Amino acid sequence: MFKRKLLAALRSRLAHQPAAVLLGPRQVGKTTLARALAADFPDALVLDLERESDRVRLAQPEAFFARHRQRLVVLDEVQTMPEVFAALRPEIDAERRPGRFLLLGSASGPLLRQSSESLAGRVAYLELAPLLIEEVGATPAAASALWLRGGFPPSFTAVDDAASAAWRGDLIQTFLARDLPQLGVTIPAETLRRFWRMCAHLHGQIFNASQLGAALGGVAHTTVGRYLDLFVDTLMLRKLEPCGANVGKRLVKSPKVYLRDSGILHALLNIATIDDLSAHPGAGYSWEGFVIEQIIAAAPPLAEFSFYRTAAGAEMDLVVTLGSRRIGYEIKLSNAPKPGKGFWHACDDLAVERAYVVAPVAEPYPLADKVEVVSPLMLPTPWA
């Protein structure tokens, strides 16, 4: 089992809060992480709400929770039983002891909406990303395999690249044919597959709903927006909004879209080997998205994420903002990266505290005052 970085944060939250919600896509390792945490509680009770026998046990949730008031109760795939949330609020209020409930969910949008209605101020939220470089071993070989195969543990640990690709193909099929319908989605699976594949081809680029709708056969841009929200809510896509800095410049206002797992991206693009990936015209965008996910997973809980682009050409791939502090990141797939003028203009426009050029280099080195080239194997922690 991998030592997941989030475990310490999850323990800390449950040491102070009565409940925590752990979000993440299916098969990312939420259940494994929850069981590792449950080992700290000898009498912890773990229920999988996709299993009928466990659902029956919660037929009367108020009575069930009251009976097990002194135990940690773990509810897996809790979004499948939304009625549970109404029972949790009075139960938590009856005894606000830390470490009472751990809720696992695979759909952030619906789950957050359900829980916010009744659990505001009573629950902590954490998100488990796919495997990170530091979790698999910060070596060039491990990073290369993680980039190609993605961070879903069964994909990363597959016996070879072909088995990994087959597993991801099955995950895509299951997600479209089973998981989305379970959430009440009635859009045909093939329509969503085409949309997802188009997003893979547009990975890391500005999202234009009207153009994408035309490519889908005349679908309205509002409908395309709903498709996007669906994949964002189920944690498969990331919508990176433009930076709203008041810099007196004409800014790009549309978001960028990234597939959150590089392995799923490569499956949708039919990229099976590292040689295929190196030769693919989208390799640079794939690397950009891969590194962005590493940075976001390491950032502080209250950080905000955006990109910066002006009509005049100033550009920053990722801007991390915490309060009045801004850190800029430019991401290059080169062992001798040379940022363009747009990067330097963006540093000035945003008045960044520090900026990093993240590239597959062997050692970090300075480019200018407060600007450094770094490897994703050893990302700095400027927030510390």
N, C-alpha and C positions, 0 to 999 in steps of 0.2 A: 504493500500500500504506500502511496505517495504521502509525504508529510505536507499537508495543505497549509499554506500560510494563513488562511482565514480561521483556522481552528482556534488560535489564541484570541483573536478578536471576538469570536463567537462565545468562548468561555467567559471573556470579560463582560460582554453584554448580558449574559444570563446570570452573572454574579451580581448584577445591579438592577436588572429588569425582570418583571414576572414572565415576560414572553418575548420571543424573538422569531422573526420570519426570515428564513433562509431561502433566497430566490436563486434560480439557475435553470438553464434548459435541461431537458431530460437527459439522462445518462452522463451528466457532467460530474457526478460524484457526490451529490447532496446526501443520499442515503448513507453512503460509506462514511462521510464526515459526521453525520448525525449519530451514527452508531459508535464512532470513536468518542464523541462527546458523551454519549449516554453511558459509556463505560465508567465515567466519573461518578455516575449516580447508580449505585448497586441495584436499586429497585425501579429503574426507569422503565417506562412502558412505551413501546413503539408500535404504532398502528399504521398500516398501509391502506389508505382509503380507496385504493383501486381494487382491493381484495374484499369480496362480498362479506366474508366472515368478520372482517374488522369493521366494515360499515354497519353491520347488524349490531355490533357492540355499542355503537354510537346512536342507536335509534332514539334513545332518551339522553341527549348530551348533558343536560343539566344534572341529572342524577349520576351519570357516569363520572363527570368531572368532580362532583362533590365527594364521591366515594374514593377517588384517587387523589385527593387534595394534597397529600404529603409526598407525591411522586412527581418526577419529571415525566410529562406526557409528550411524546413526539408524534405528530400527525403528518404523515407523508402524503404528498399530492392533495393538499387540503383544499385546493380550488375546486375539486370534484364534489365537495360537500359544503356549499356556501352557507347553509343553514347553521353550521357550526359556529360561525363568527358571532351570531346574535347570542349564543349561549356563553361564549367566552367572556364577554364584557362583564356581566354580573358575577361570574365566577371569579374573575381576577379581582374585582372590587371587593368580593367577600373575603379574600385573603391575598393581599398584594406581596406575597413572599417572592423573592427573586428565584428564578430558575424553575418556573412551574410548567411552561409550555414552550415547545419548539415546533414551529410550523414550517413545513417544506412545500414549496410551490414552484411550478414550471411555467407560470404565465404571470408576469409582473403586473401588467395593466389590470386585468380582472381581479387579481388577488389583492392588489393595493387598494382598488376601489372598494372591494368588499370589506377589507379590514379597516380602512379609514373611516367607514361609517360607524363602527362600533368600538374600535380599539385605539383611537387617537390618544396619545400620551401614555399608553399602556404597553407598547410593543416597540422593539428595536428591529430595524431592517438591515440585512446584509445580503450581498450578492456573491455567489460563488462563480467565478469565471472558469472557463476551461483551464487546463494545466498551464502553469507559467514556467518560464525558463528556469527560474531559481528552484522550482519544485521538481524538475526532471534532471537537474544537474547542469550547472552553468558552463557547459563546454560547447565548442563550435559544432561538434557532431550531434549533441543532444538538441541544440537550437535548430540545426538544419532539419532534423527529423521532426521536431515539433512544428516548425513552419510548414513543412510538406503535409504532415498527417493531421495537424490540428491538435487541440488539447483535450478532446474527449478521451478519457483513459482507455477504453477498449480499442479505439483507433490508434492511439499512440503506442500501445503495448502489443499490437498485432504482430504475428510472426514475421510478416514481410509487408512490403508496400501494397502488393496485390490484395492481401487479406484486409489491410487497413482500408483500401479503397472500397472493397466489397462491403465492409461494415458500414462505412459512411453512406454508401448507396442505399443500404437497407434502412438506415436511420432516416434519410430523406423521405423514403417511401412511407415508412411508418408514421412519421410526423404529419405528412400530408393526408394519408388515408385514414389514420386513427386518431392521432392526438388533436388535430384541429377540429374534427367533427365532435369529439368529446367536449370541447369548449363551446359548442353550439355554432360552429362555423359551417355554413351551408354552401359556400362558394365551391364550385367544382375543383377537385384536386388538380386536374390538368391545367386549369387556368392559373392557379396559384403556383404550380411548378414553372410555368412559362414566366410568370412575373419574377419568381425567385431567381431563375436562370438569367433573366435580363438584368436584374440587380447585380448578379455576379459579374456580368460583362461591364457594368457601370460602377463596379466597386472602387471607392475612393474618389469618385467624380461627382460633380454637381448634379443633384437630382432634379430632373425636369418632368413633372407629372404629365404634362400635356404631350410631350414627345413619347413618353413611355406608353401612354394611353393609345396613341395612334399606332404604335408598334404592336400593341395587343389587339388591334382590330377595331379601333374607334371607341375604346373605353373612356368614359369621362374622367377628367383629371381629379374630380372629387372621389370617384371610385378608386382610382389608383392610390390616392392618399389614404383611403381606408385599408387597402391591401398593405401599404407600407406600415401603417399603425399596427396592423395585425401581427406582422413579423417582428416589429419592434417590441410589442407587448409580450410575445412569446420568446423574446431574448435571442432571436436569430439574426436580426439586423440591428445596426446602430445608426441612428440618425444624428449626425454631428452638426449642430447649428452653427451659423456664422457668428463670430465674435461681435458683440454689440457695443464695442468700445466707441466712445464719443471722441473721435479723432479728427472730425471735420473732413473726412474723405468719403468718396462715393464707394460704398461697400457692396460686395456680393451678398444678396439676401436669402438665397436658396440654400438648403442644407446639402451636405454630402452624405452619402450612404455607404456603409461598410457592412460586409458579412462579418459577424463577430468572431467566427471561428475560421481560421485559414484552411483547415482541412475540408470543411463543408464547401468553402469557396472553390477549392481545387476539384472537389468531386463534381460540382455543378459545371465546371469548365473542362471536365474530362482530362485533368492533369494528374497523372498516376505516379510519376517518378520525379526525382530531383532534377534529372536532365530535362524532362519535359517542362518543368517549372522554370529552369534557368533560360530556356529558349522561348518561353511564352512572352508575347508582347505586354501582358499585364503583370509581369513579375514584379516590377517596381511598385505598382499599386498594391499588390498582394503583400509585399514586404512592409509597406507603409501601414496597412491595416493591422498586420501582425504586431508590429512594434507599438502602435497606438494602444492596442488592448493590453500590452504589458505595462505601459505607462499608467493607464487609467486604473488598472488593478492595484498599482502600488501607491496611488495618490491618497491623500487624506480623505476622510468621509465627507466633508463639506465642500470639497473642491468642485469646481465647475469646469466643463470642457467645451471647447469650441475650436474653430479654425478661423484664420484671418485671410481675407483676400479683398483687394481693392480693384476698381476699374483700371487704375494706373499700373497694376502689376505687382504691388506689394503682396507678399504671401507668406503665411506660416502654417505648417501642416496641423499643428496642435498647440493650443494655448490653454494652459492650466491656470485657473484663477482661484485664489483663496483670499477673500477679503479684498484688500487693495493690492495684493501681490500677484504678479503675473510671471509665469515661467513659459518660455517658448521652446518648441521642438520642431526641428526640420529633419525629415527622415529620408535617407539616401541609401540605395542599394549599390554601394561602391566602396571599395577599400581605400579610395582616395577622393573623398567627397569634396565638392566645390560648390557651396551654395551660391545662387545667383544674386543679382542686385535686389530682387524682390524680397529676399530674406532679410537683407540688411535694412532695407526701408521699413519692413515690418517690425524689426527690433526697435527702430527709432520711433515709429508711429505708436507702438504699444508701450514704450518705455519699460520693457521687460526687466525684471530683476536679474535674471540670468537666461541664457539661451543655450540649447544643446543641439548639435547635429548628430543624430543617431545613425550609425553606419556599422557594417561588419568589419571593424578595424581591430587590430591586435591589442593596441594600447591607446588610452585616451591622450589627447594633446590639445593645447589651446589654439584657437584661431584668432582671437582678439580678446580684449578686456571683457570679461563676463560671458564669453562665448567659447564653448569647448566641444570638440569632437569626442564622442563616447561610443562604446559598444553596448548593444542591448544585453550582453552578458553581465555587465556591471553598471546598470543604470544608477546614476547618482540620486540621492534623496535630499533635494534642496529644501524640503519642508521640515526636515528634522531640526 
